[in-house]
Each structure stands twice: as C-alpha cells, then as structure tokens.
Amino acid sequence: MIRLLSRAAAAAPDQVAVVTPEGSLTYAELLRDAHAVAAAFADPSPVFVDPSPVRADPSPVRLAGVRRVAIVEPDAAWVLRLLAGAALAGVEACQYQPDTPVGDLLPQLAAFDHTLVVTRRPDLLELADPSPVFIDPSPVLIDPSPVSEQATGRPKQATGRVLIRTTGTTGEPKAARHDWEILARTVEAVAPRPHQRWLLAYGPQQFAGIQVLQHVVAAQATLVAPFPRQPRDGVDALLQHDVTCVSATPTYWRFLLTEARSRGVELPELEQITLGGEAIPPDLLADLERTFPTARISQVYASTEFGSIVSVGDGRAGFGVDKLFSVENPDAHLKIVDGELHVRRTAGMLGYAGRPDVPADDAWKPTGDLVEIVGDRVEFRGRDSDVINVGGVKVHPLPVENAIIALPSVAAARVFGRANKLTGAIVAAEVVAVNGTDEEELRRQVKAAVADLPRAWHPRSITLVEAIATQGQKTVRRMEP
C-alpha cells in the first residue's frame, strides 16, 4: 500500500485521492499523513493520549515497539492513512466493521488478541474498562509537517502485513494474513487513469474493499467513499460526485438499481462495472447492460484466503473453460475436482491468524465453491457448505435463488435448508418484495419461477420478510417502488 501511495503522490501530488463525508485529501496530503502515522509508531515518547474522562487515571500510550493494531474507523480517508502508515512502520493492521455494537466488537477483538485499537468512535474511547486500549489517532495529525523529499520518494523497506477478517459465512470468522507487497502484484499492470472516480461500495475491511483501495491508488484515480455504504448512498454518490466506476456485489447492484427506479432518477453513464463476492445471476448482467450500455462489465472471482483468482469481461455468467488447467493450459490456476473448484499459485494469504505461515507452493487447494461445466462455461452452483440434503437428493440453493430473484416483484431472496423429520431437510425461501405484493400472489409467482427445477428443489416454505441478512453481515430491506 505505501509503495503504491508513494508512487501516486510523486506522479500526481495534487490529484484528489479520496472524497468522504468529512472532506477530501490529495495524494500528497494522504502520503504526508501516512508518514505521520508511521512516525507515531516509531516515537519512543507517548504520542497518543488516552482521552477517556471516566477512567480514574487517564494515561498516555506509547506505540514504539507495537507490532499489531486493530482499526475501527468508518471514514475511508482515515483508513487509508492508518493502513499506509502501519505498513510503512512494519505494523500488522486489522480492520473491523466500523459500526459494530460495542457488545459484539469486544468479543471479536478478544478472539484475535487485539489489545490496541485505533478508533475515533466516542463510545469506544469513553469505555471505563481499559482493556483493550482504545486510542484516538487524531492528535498525530494536529500539525502535520509538509511533505518532504523522503515522503515523496521511495519509502523504507518495511511494508508490513495486513490481517483481513473473513465474513464467517461458513463457521466462526477467521482472519487471513496478507503481505502488502504480494497484494500489490495484482495491480502492477494498472495504468494511470486520473479521470476515473471509483465508488467504494465494499467495506474497506473486506478483501474486496482492499482490492478497490489498491486499484484506485495504482490508477492515481479518486475514491468516492460515502458512509454508510448502502445502495441508497451509492445512488447519491453516482448523482452527486461524478462517479465513473463501481465495484460491488450482485446484491448491492440489484438494490442500487431498485433504489434508483424507486426514486425515478436516471443514473449517469459508467465507464467500468465490476461484480464479485457472490455468484452473478444472468438476469442481473442483462439488467446492467441495459442500464449502462457503454460500460465495460467485469466479473471478478476472488477470496480472502486465495486472493484474486480470475476476471472475465465477456458479459456472460461464470467463466470460460479455457481458464481451467489442462495439458494445453498447464499454467492455469484453476481446476475442477468432483464438482468443486480448486486453486493454486495466486497472490493469496500467508496463513491464518494464530497459525504458522503456509508454504508458497504449487499445491492445489479446495475453495469450497461448487461449479458445473455447461457448454464452454464454468458456472457456479454455490458453496459446498450450503448444499441441502432433501431425502438423499442434493439441492444447490443458488439456482433456486436465481430463479426467484429474477421475478420483477422480488428484490432479494435467501434459500436454505430447514430440518424435517421425514426427509432430513426441506427447501425454504425467504423473500424481500420490491413493493407490497400480496403474499399469496408472491407464493404463486415463486412456484411458477421454480417449476422447471427438479421437484426436490422446490421451496416447501416461502416467507415474505422485511429484511434478509446477506454475506458480510449486511442487511437488505424492503424498498417501495
């Protein structure tokens, strides 16, 4: 991160790097602040003051020698400052969802043994319990020095690691250790595009969010980062901040389009659309092509553990079989084993938190993603952990979800297994309607939508709900037309 930022500041010091609700920063200002943060980690004197008015003995905190730090921060400009500064100081940084309630956050911090937390949240800074230690980074930048030659030149060798927490959709959350230098290899070929303005729709604590941050800095472009990062905020950003490029999950895209239509607004043309993080329904690709006819649409397959694996831009769901390992394609990173995608040799993690580094070898590793070859395409069928066993029949929720979500009256859907004494499990569906669709009418539409699927795949329970929790612990809610 620090090398990318140093390069951008040297080439385009006055280019606006990031726009947030708190203001904007140029690349020169961002690099200057990153050096101030790095200096705080090297200063043997106490540089952060414990501000809590409820503690009997507020005391300064010394950061020299600290090697691990947690970050709880909603503002993307501060996130960039802290990540780049920690990297320059050789400190391993780990971000947490910035609006996590205190009662949920404290156990998460304890699980990863984070005893020092950098945050500007008043509710955290005012906690009476001194463990972990919460410190405010603002004093470091009260009087930042001008950018020096050292700041705009090549930074010192320490580049640090970053710990990226997984969403925990398949069990207890884990955290993957990544090296900033290895992550930067994925954007080495990115050419400067200072005219681009990228919307930050992912949380910067997610692997996909880190990818967006790195891409924007490598392109010397501008990051537009609203908070909260809900689809309605994305619509506002597109209309108000001249956004030209957006990277987001299919769920986010679907709700962004629904939000724009509910307001009756016309979205501006986009240059680049990127989708990732979830399987991508064909009907959504078609909708995006109709809405943004001049945009280049890319699909990215990546994971927190394995890094960025494959990208396609042909407008079709899944990816081509030419991406798979074969005698004719021995350098490919992907192959299919018993219906599951396996990967090797990517810019992946060094290892999980609390465990030794994994060797960088050519071993094939299972991803947990189930796929099927259909013609010349590899299409995703869902996660192996999501398969529903209905009386011995394996049901993949994803095709059922895609059939339901394609209905005009449906904004989101979740298909899952529900225990049943006779069959072991039945297929159940929760549906968020775009408007006040009658529940019985919705049931009829859903049944018609899945009629072509095998009988065991048909939902036996269909419930109209106001909200659905999606991957990454985000919640999508009913929208009015």
MISE-900608 format. One record per residue (C-alpha): residue in one letter; residue number from 1; x, y, z; chain. Coordinates in nm, 2 decimals, padded with zeros to 4 digits. Layout:
BEGIN
   code   pos        X        Y        Z   unit
      A   NUM        X        Y        Z      A
...
//
This chain:
BEGIN
   code   pos        X        Y        Z   unit
      M     1    00.00    00.00    00.00      A
      I     2    00.27    00.25    00.10      A
      R     3    00.47    00.20   -00.23      A
      L     4    00.16    00.25   -00.44      A
      L     5    00.07    00.56   -00.24      A
      S     6    00.43    00.69   -00.27      A
      R     7    00.42    00.64   -00.65      A
      A     8    00.09    00.82   -00.69      A
      A     9    00.20    01.11   -00.47      A
      A    10    00.52    01.15   -00.67      A
      A    11    00.33    01.14   -01.01      A
      A    12    00.02    01.34   -00.92      A
      P    13    00.06    01.51   -00.58      A
      D    14   -00.24    01.75   -00.63      A
      Q    15   -00.48    01.48   -00.76      A
      V    16   -00.77    01.43   -00.52      A
      A    17   -00.72    01.08   -00.38      A
      V    18   -01.03    01.03   -00.17      A
      V    19   -01.37    01.21   -00.11      A
      T    20   -01.56    01.12    00.21      A
      P    21   -01.84    01.29    00.41      A
      E    22   -01.56    01.46    00.61      A
      G    23   -01.39    01.62    00.31      A
      S    24   -01.12    01.53    00.06      A
      L    25   -00.75    01.47    00.05      A
      T    26   -00.49    01.48   -00.23      A
      Y    27   -00.23    01.21   -00.28      A
      A    28    00.04    01.44   -00.13      A
      E    29   -00.17    01.51    00.18      A
      L    30   -00.25    01.14    00.22      A
      L    31    00.12    01.04    00.19      A
      R    32    00.22    01.31    00.44      A
      D    33   -00.04    01.18    00.69      A
      A    34    00.07    00.82    00.64      A
      H    35    00.43    00.92    00.73      A
      A    36    00.30    01.10    01.04      A
      V    37    00.12    00.78    01.14      A
      A    38    00.43    00.57    01.08      A
      A    39    00.64    00.82    01.28      A
      A    40    00.40    00.77    01.58      A
      F    41    00.47    00.40    01.58      A
      A    42    00.85    00.47    01.59      A
      D    43    00.84    00.75    01.85      A
      P    44    00.96    00.63    02.19      A
      S    45    00.76    00.90    02.37      A
      P    46    00.39    00.88    02.43      A
      V    47    00.22    01.02    02.13      A
      F    48   -00.14    00.92    02.18      A
      V    49   -00.33    01.04    02.49      A
      D    50   -00.60    00.83    02.65      A
      P    51   -00.89    01.07    02.64      A
      S    52   -01.14    00.88    02.85      A
      P    53   -01.30    01.11    03.11      A
      V    54   -01.44    00.82    03.31      A
      R    55   -01.11    00.65    03.39      A
      A    56   -00.95    00.74    03.72      A
      D    57   -00.60    00.76    03.58      A
      P    58   -00.60    00.86    03.21      A
      S    59   -00.25    00.79    03.08      A
      P    60   -00.05    00.84    02.76      A
      V    61    00.01    00.54    02.54      A
      R    62    00.35    00.46    02.39      A
      L    63    00.33    00.30    02.04      A
      A    64    00.70    00.23    01.99      A
      G    65    00.75   -00.14    01.96      A
      V    66    00.38   -00.22    01.88      A
      R    67    00.36   -00.48    01.60      A
      R    68   -00.02   -00.54    01.58      A
      V    69   -00.30   -00.29    01.58      A
      A    70   -00.68   -00.30    01.52      A
      I    71   -00.86   -00.03    01.33      A
      V    72   -01.23    00.06    01.39      A
      E    73   -01.29    00.36    01.15      A
      P    74   -01.58    00.44    00.91      A
      D    75   -01.40    00.72    00.72      A
      A    76   -01.21    00.59    00.42      A
      A    77   -00.95    00.87    00.43      A
      W    78   -00.86    00.78    00.78      A
      V    79   -00.85    00.41    00.68      A
      L    80   -00.60    00.49    00.40      A
      R    81   -00.39    00.70    00.64      A
      L    82   -00.38    00.43    00.90      A
      L    83   -00.32    00.13    00.67      A
      A    84   -00.04    00.30    00.48      A
      G    85    00.12    00.44    00.79      A
      A    86    00.11    00.10    00.96      A
      A    87    00.25   -00.06    00.65      A
      L    88    00.54    00.19    00.64      A
      A    89    00.61    00.12    01.01      A
      G    90    00.61   -00.26    00.96      A
      V    91    00.29   -00.29    01.18      A
      E    92    00.03   -00.55    01.11      A
      A    93   -00.31   -00.38    01.08      A
      C    94   -00.65   -00.54    01.10      A
      Q    95   -00.98   -00.36    01.04      A
      Y    96   -01.32   -00.43    01.20      A
      Q    97   -01.67   -00.34    01.08      A
      P    98   -01.67    00.02    01.19      A
      D    99   -02.03    00.04    01.32      A
      T   100   -02.02   -00.29    01.51      A
      P   101   -02.20   -00.25    01.85      A
      V   102   -01.97   -00.25    02.15      A
      G   103   -02.11   -00.57    02.29      A
      D   104   -02.03   -00.75    01.96      A
      L   105   -01.70   -00.59    01.90      A
      L   106   -01.53   -00.67    02.23      A
      P   107   -01.55   -01.05    02.18      A
      Q   108   -01.43   -01.01    01.82      A
      L   109   -01.12   -00.82    01.94      A
      A   110   -01.05   -01.07    02.21      A
      A   111   -01.08   -01.36    01.96      A
      F   112   -00.79   -01.22    01.77      A
      D   113   -00.60   -01.09    02.07      A
      H   114   -00.61   -00.73    01.97      A
      T   115   -00.52   -00.53    02.28      A
      L   116   -00.46   -00.19    02.10      A
      V   117   -00.74   -00.04    01.89      A
      V   118   -00.72    00.28    01.69      A
      T   119   -01.06    00.45    01.66      A
      R   120   -01.24    00.78    01.67      A
      R   121   -01.57    00.64    01.80      A
      P   122   -01.66    00.83    02.11      A
      D   123   -01.84    00.53    02.26      A
      L   124   -01.53    00.32    02.24      A
      L   125   -01.29    00.60    02.36      A
      E   126   -01.51    00.66    02.67      A
      L   127   -01.52    00.30    02.79      A
      A   128   -01.43    00.27    03.15      A
      D   129   -01.27   -00.08    03.11      A
      P   130   -00.91   -00.01    02.99      A
      S   131   -00.88   -00.35    02.82      A
      P   132   -00.83   -00.34    02.53      A
      V   133   -00.68    00.01    02.50      A
      F   134   -00.87    00.24    02.26      A
      I   135   -00.68    00.54    02.13      A
      D   136   -00.77    00.83    01.91      A
      P   137   -00.54    00.89    01.61      A
      S   138   -00.64    01.25    01.56      A
      P   139   -00.36    01.41    01.77      A
      V   140   -00.09    01.27    01.54      A
      L   141   -00.22    01.49    01.26      A
      I   142   -00.28    01.81    01.46      A
      D   143    00.02    01.98    01.30      A
      P   144    00.14    01.75    01.02      A
      S   145    00.47    01.86    00.86      A
      P   146    00.50    01.94    00.49      A
      V   147    00.57    01.66    00.25      A
      S   148    00.94    01.60    00.24      A
      E   149    01.16    01.45   -00.03      A
      Q   150    01.17    01.13    00.18      A
      A   151    00.79    01.13    00.18      A
      T   152    00.76    01.16   -00.19      A
      G   153    01.05    00.92   -00.27      A
      R   154    01.09    00.55   -00.22      A
      P   155    00.98    00.45    00.13      A
      K   156    01.19    00.24    00.36      A
      Q   157    01.18   -00.14    00.32      A
      A   158    00.93   -00.22    00.60      A
      T   159    00.59   -00.26    00.43      A
      G   160    00.41   -00.47    00.69      A
      R   161    00.13   -00.71    00.67      A
      V   162   -00.24   -00.68    00.69      A
      L   163   -00.49   -00.91    00.86      A
      I   164   -00.82   -00.94    00.67      A
      R   165   -01.11   -01.10    00.86      A
      T   166   -01.34   -01.33    00.67      A
      T   167   -01.72   -01.29    00.68      A
      G   168   -01.77   -01.61    00.87      A
      T   169   -02.05   -01.73    00.64      A
      T   170   -01.93   -02.09    00.68      A
      G   171   -01.85   -02.10    01.05      A
      E   172   -01.65   -01.90    01.30      A
      P   173   -01.48   -01.59    01.14      A
      K   174   -01.12   -01.63    01.06      A
      A   175   -00.85   -01.38    00.96      A
      A   176   -00.60   -01.42    00.68      A
      R   177   -00.26   -01.26    00.69      A
      H   178   -00.15   -01.09    00.37      A
      D   179    00.17   -00.92    00.27      A
      W   180    00.12   -00.58    00.11      A
      E   181    00.39   -00.64   -00.14      A
      I   182    00.22   -00.96   -00.26      A
      L   183   -00.12   -00.80   -00.28      A
      A   184    00.03   -00.51   -00.48      A
      R   185    00.13   -00.75   -00.76      A
      T   186   -00.23   -00.78   -00.87      A
      V   187   -00.23   -00.41   -00.97      A
      E   188    00.12   -00.38   -01.12      A
      A   189   -00.02   -00.36   -01.47      A
      V   190   -00.28   -00.09   -01.39      A
      A   191   -00.22    00.22   -01.59      A
      P   192   -00.27    00.58   -01.45      A
      R   193   -00.63    00.69   -01.51      A
      P   194   -00.67    01.01   -01.31      A
      H   195   -01.01    01.09   -01.46      A
      Q   196   -01.17    00.78   -01.30      A
      R   197   -01.38    00.82   -00.99      A
      W   198   -01.44    00.49   -00.81      A
      L   199   -01.73    00.43   -00.57      A
      L   200   -01.63    00.24   -00.26      A
      A   201   -01.93    00.01   -00.21      A
      Y   202   -01.74   -00.26   -00.02      A
      G   203   -01.63   -00.21    00.34      A
      P   204   -01.25   -00.14    00.33      A
      Q   205   -01.21   -00.41    00.60      A
      Q   206   -01.31   -00.67    00.34      A
      F   207   -01.07   -00.83    00.09      A
      A   208   -01.28   -00.68   -00.20      A
      G   209   -01.25   -00.34   -00.03      A
      I   210   -00.88   -00.37   -00.01      A
      Q   211   -00.87   -00.46   -00.38      A
      V   212   -01.06   -00.14   -00.47      A
      L   213   -00.83    00.08   -00.25      A
      Q   214   -00.52   -00.06   -00.42      A
      H   215   -00.66   -00.04   -00.77      A
      V   216   -00.77    00.33   -00.72      A
      V   217   -00.42    00.43   -00.58      A
      A   218   -00.24    00.24   -00.86      A
      A   219   -00.46    00.42   -01.12      A
      Q   220   -00.39    00.75   -00.94      A
      A   221   -00.77    00.79   -00.96      A
      T   222   -01.02    00.93   -00.70      A
      L   223   -01.20    00.72   -00.44      A
      V   224   -01.56    00.83   -00.36      A
      A   225   -01.64    00.68   -00.02      A
      P   226   -01.98    00.75    00.14      A
      F   227   -02.07    00.62    00.48      A
      P   228   -02.29    00.43    00.54      A
      R   229   -02.22    00.22    00.23      A
      Q   230   -02.57    00.12    00.15      A
      P   231   -02.72    00.12   -00.21      A
      R   232   -02.91    00.44   -00.14      A
      D   233   -02.58    00.61   -00.05      A
      G   234   -02.43    00.47   -00.37      A
      V   235   -02.72    00.62   -00.58      A
      D   236   -02.65    00.96   -00.41      A
      A   237   -02.28    00.93   -00.49      A
      L   238   -02.34    00.85   -00.86      A
      L   239   -02.57    01.15   -00.89      A
      Q   240   -02.36    01.40   -00.69      A
      H   241   -01.99    01.30   -00.73      A
      D   242   -01.94    01.22   -01.10      A
      V   243   -01.86    00.86   -01.03      A
      T   244   -01.74    00.67   -01.33      A
      C   245   -01.66    00.32   -01.20      A
      V   246   -01.83    00.10   -00.94      A
      S   247   -01.72   -00.24   -00.79      A
      A   248   -01.99   -00.41   -00.58      A
      T   249   -02.16   -00.74   -00.50      A
      P   250   -02.45   -00.86   -00.72      A
      T   251   -02.69   -00.79   -00.42      A
      Y   252   -02.56   -00.44   -00.39      A
      W   253   -02.61   -00.38   -00.77      A
      R   254   -02.96   -00.52   -00.76      A
      F   255   -03.06   -00.29   -00.47      A
      L   256   -02.89    00.01   -00.63      A
      L   257   -03.09   -00.03   -00.95      A
      T   258   -03.41   -00.08   -00.74      A
      E   259   -03.34    00.23   -00.54      A
      A   260   -03.28    00.44   -00.85      A
      R   261   -03.60    00.32   -01.00      A
      S   262   -03.80    00.38   -00.68      A
      R   263   -03.68    00.74   -00.69      A
      G   264   -03.74    00.78   -01.06      A
      V   265   -03.39    00.91   -01.13      A
      E   266   -03.17    00.84   -01.43      A
      L   267   -02.83    00.71   -01.34      A
      P   268   -02.53    00.86   -01.52      A
      E   269   -02.32    00.66   -01.77      A
      L   270   -02.04    00.45   -01.62      A
      E   271   -01.71    00.35   -01.77      A
      Q   272   -01.65    00.04   -01.56      A
      I   273   -01.87   -00.20   -01.37      A
      T   274   -01.72   -00.48   -01.16      A
      L   275   -01.91   -00.76   -00.98      A
      G   276   -01.78   -01.00   -00.72      A
      G   277   -01.82   -01.16   -00.39      A
      E   278   -02.13   -01.37   -00.49      A
      A   279   -02.24   -01.58   -00.78      A
      I   280   -02.37   -01.35   -01.05      A
      P   281   -02.73   -01.41   -01.19      A
      P   282   -02.75   -01.38   -01.57      A
      D   283   -03.06   -01.16   -01.54      A
      L   284   -02.86   -00.90   -01.34      A
      L   285   -02.59   -00.89   -01.61      A
      A   286   -02.86   -00.82   -01.87      A
      D   287   -03.01   -00.55   -01.65      A
      L   288   -02.68   -00.38   -01.60      A
      E   289   -02.61   -00.39   -01.98      A
      R   290   -02.95   -00.23   -02.04      A
      T   291   -02.89    00.04   -01.78      A
      F   292   -02.53    00.12   -01.86      A
      P   293   -02.49    00.03   -02.23      A
      T   294   -02.14    00.20   -02.26      A
      A   295   -01.99    00.04   -01.95      A
      R   296   -01.73   -00.24   -01.95      A
      I   297   -01.87   -00.51   -01.72      A
      S   298   -01.62   -00.73   -01.54      A
      Q   299   -01.67   -01.03   -01.31      A
      V   300   -01.41   -01.10   -01.05      A
      Y   301   -01.37   -01.43   -00.87      A
      A   302   -01.16   -01.38   -00.55      A
      S   303   -01.15   -01.48   -00.19      A
      T   304   -00.99   -01.36    00.13      A
      E   305   -00.77   -01.66    00.16      A
      F   306   -00.67   -01.72   -00.21      A
      G   307   -00.66   -01.36   -00.33      A
      S   308   -00.77   -01.25   -00.68      A
      I   309   -00.81   -01.56   -00.89      A
      V   310   -00.98   -01.49   -01.23      A
      S   311   -01.15   -01.20   -01.40      A
      V   312   -01.38   -01.21   -01.71      A
      G   313   -01.54   -00.93   -01.91      A
      D   314   -01.75   -01.11   -02.18      A
      G   315   -02.09   -01.03   -02.03      A
      R   316   -02.17   -01.40   -01.96      A
      A   317   -02.22   -01.56   -01.62      A
      G   318   -01.93   -01.77   -01.48      A
      F   319   -01.61   -01.80   -01.68      A
      G   320   -01.48   -01.98   -01.98      A
      V   321   -01.34   -02.34   -01.96      A
      D   322   -01.03   -02.20   -02.12      A
      K   323   -00.94   -02.07   -01.77      A
      L   324   -00.91   -02.43   -01.64      A
      F   325   -00.59   -02.63   -01.60      A
      S   326   -00.53   -02.87   -01.89      A
      V   327   -00.25   -03.02   -02.09      A
      E   328   -00.29   -02.73   -02.33      A
      N   329   -00.31   -02.48   -02.05      A
      P   330   -00.06   -02.60   -01.78      A
      D   331   -00.01   -02.26   -01.62      A
      A   332   -00.37   -02.21   -01.53      A
      H   333   -00.46   -02.15   -01.16      A
      L   334   -00.80   -02.34   -01.16      A
      K   335   -00.93   -02.69   -01.20      A
      I   336   -01.24   -02.89   -01.10      A
      V   337   -01.22   -03.19   -00.87      A
      D   338   -01.55   -03.37   -00.81      A
      G   339   -01.75   -03.06   -00.88      A
      E   340   -01.55   -02.83   -00.66      A
      L   341   -01.32   -02.56   -00.78      A
      H   342   -00.96   -02.59   -00.67      A
      V   343   -00.69   -02.31   -00.70      A
      R   344   -00.31   -02.28   -00.68      A
      R   345   -00.04   -02.01   -00.70      A
      T   346   -00.23   -01.68   -00.66      A
      A   347   -00.15   -01.37   -00.45      A
      G   348   -00.30   -01.55   -00.16      A
      M   349   -00.27   -01.53    00.21      A
      L   350    00.05   -01.61    00.41      A
      G   351   -00.16   -01.80    00.67      A
      Y   352   -00.44   -01.77    00.92      A
      A   353   -00.41   -01.56    01.23      A
      G   354   -00.27   -01.76    01.52      A
      R   355   -00.12   -02.02    01.28      A
      P   356    00.22   -02.05    01.11      A
      D   357    00.27   -01.92    00.75      A
      V   358    00.17   -02.17    00.48      A
      P   359    00.43   -02.26    00.23      A
      A   360    00.42   -02.09   -00.11      A
      D   361    00.39   -02.40   -00.33      A
      D   362    00.20   -02.53   -00.63      A
      A   363   -00.03   -02.74   -00.43      A
      W   364   -00.40   -02.74   -00.53      A
      K   365   -00.63   -02.62   -00.26      A
      P   366   -01.01   -02.66   -00.25      A
      T   367   -01.21   -02.34   -00.25      A
      G   368   -01.54   -02.47   -00.13      A
      D   369   -01.72   -02.34   -00.44      A
      L   370   -01.92   -02.59   -00.64      A
      V   371   -01.93   -02.55   -01.01      A
      E   372   -02.06   -02.72   -01.33      A
      I   373   -01.94   -02.71   -01.69      A
      V   374   -02.22   -02.60   -01.91      A
      G   375   -02.11   -02.58   -02.28      A
      D   376   -01.80   -02.36   -02.28      A
      R   377   -01.86   -02.21   -01.94      A
      V   378   -01.79   -02.29   -01.58      A
      E   379   -02.10   -02.19   -01.38      A
      F   380   -02.12   -02.15   -01.01      A
      R   381   -02.36   -02.37   -00.81      A
      G   382   -02.30   -02.24   -00.46      A
      R   383   -02.09   -02.33   -00.16      A
      D   384   -02.04   -02.70   -00.06      A
      S   385   -02.15   -02.60    00.29      A
      D   386   -02.48   -02.47    00.16      A
      V   387   -02.60   -02.79   -00.01      A
      I   388   -02.94   -02.91    00.12      A
      N   389   -02.99   -03.29    00.16      A
      V   390   -03.36   -03.35    00.08      A
      G   391   -03.43   -03.72    00.12      A
      G   392   -03.09   -03.81   -00.03      A
      V   393   -03.12   -03.55   -00.31      A
      K   394   -02.85   -03.28   -00.30      A
      V   395   -03.01   -02.94   -00.36      A
      H   396   -02.80   -02.64   -00.45      A
      P   397   -02.97   -02.32   -00.32      A
      L   398   -02.81   -02.09   -00.58      A
      P   399   -03.01   -02.19   -00.89      A
      V   400   -03.33   -02.17   -00.68      A
      E   401   -03.24   -01.82   -00.55      A
      N   402   -03.16   -01.70   -00.91      A
      A   403   -03.50   -01.82   -01.03      A
      I   404   -03.68   -01.63   -00.75      A
      I   405   -03.47   -01.32   -00.77      A
      A   406   -03.54   -01.29   -01.15      A
      L   407   -03.90   -01.21   -01.07      A
      P   408   -03.98   -00.84   -01.11      A
      S   409   -04.16   -00.83   -00.77      A
      V   410   -03.86   -00.97   -00.58      A
      A   411   -03.57   -00.75   -00.45      A
      A   412   -03.38   -01.03   -00.27      A
      A   413   -03.41   -01.39   -00.17      A
      R   414   -03.24   -01.64    00.06      A
      V   415   -03.28   -02.02    00.00      A
      F   416   -03.18   -02.25    00.28      A
      G   417   -03.24   -02.59    00.44      A
      R   418   -03.49   -02.64    00.72      A
      A   419   -03.49   -02.95    00.93      A
      N   420   -03.77   -03.21    00.85      A
      K   421   -03.84   -03.54    01.03      A
      L   422   -03.93   -03.73    00.71      A
      T   423   -03.67   -03.61    00.46      A
      G   424   -03.40   -03.47    00.68      A
      A   425   -03.45   -03.12    00.53      A
      I   426   -03.68   -02.93    00.31      A
      V   427   -03.60   -02.63    00.09      A
      A   428   -03.72   -02.30    00.24      A
      A   429   -03.71   -01.95    00.10      A
      E   430   -03.73   -01.60    00.25      A
      V   431   -03.82   -01.33    00.00      A
      V   432   -03.80   -00.95    00.02      A
      A   433   -04.05   -00.79   -00.21      A
      V   434   -03.99   -00.47   -00.40      A
      N   435   -04.33   -00.34   -00.30      A
      G   436   -04.64   -00.45   -00.11      A
      T   437   -04.70   -00.76   -00.32      A
      D   438   -04.97   -00.99   -00.17      A
      E   439   -04.80   -01.29    00.00      A
      E   440   -05.03   -01.54   -00.17      A
      E   441   -04.96   -01.39   -00.51      A
      L   442   -04.59   -01.39   -00.43      A
      R   443   -04.61   -01.76   -00.35      A
      R   444   -04.78   -01.84   -00.68      A
      Q   445   -04.50   -01.64   -00.87      A
      V   446   -04.23   -01.82   -00.68      A
      K   447   -04.38   -02.16   -00.75      A
      A   448   -04.41   -02.08   -01.12      A
      A   449   -04.05   -01.95   -01.13      A
      V   450   -03.90   -02.28   -01.00      A
      A   451   -04.14   -02.51   -01.19      A
      D   452   -03.86   -02.62   -01.43      A
      L   453   -03.63   -02.73   -01.15      A
      P   454   -03.63   -03.08   -01.01      A
      R   455   -03.92   -03.14   -00.76      A
      A   456   -03.69   -03.18   -00.46      A
      W   457   -03.56   -02.83   -00.53      A
      H   458   -03.90   -02.66   -00.50      A
      P   459   -03.93   -02.45   -00.18      A
      R   460   -04.18   -02.61    00.06      A
      S   461   -04.17   -02.29    00.28      A
      I   462   -04.20   -01.94    00.13      A
      T   463   -04.20   -01.65    00.37      A
      L   464   -04.23   -01.28    00.28      A
      V   465   -03.99   -01.09    00.51      A
      E   466   -03.89   -00.72    00.56      A
      A   467   -03.51   -00.79    00.56      A
      I   468   -03.25   -01.05    00.48      A
      A   469   -02.90   -01.08    00.62      A
      T   470   -02.65   -01.14    00.34      A
      Q   471   -02.28   -01.22    00.32      A
      G   472   -02.06   -00.99    00.52      A
      Q   473   -02.34   -00.94    00.78      A
      K   474   -02.51   -00.68    00.57      A
      T   475   -02.89   -00.64    00.58      A
      V   476   -03.11   -00.57    00.28      A
      R   477   -03.45   -00.43    00.34      A
      R   478   -03.78   -00.39    00.15      A
      M   479   -03.80   -00.09   -00.09      A
      E   480   -04.11    00.08   -00.22      A
      P   481   -04.14    00.13   -00.59      A
//
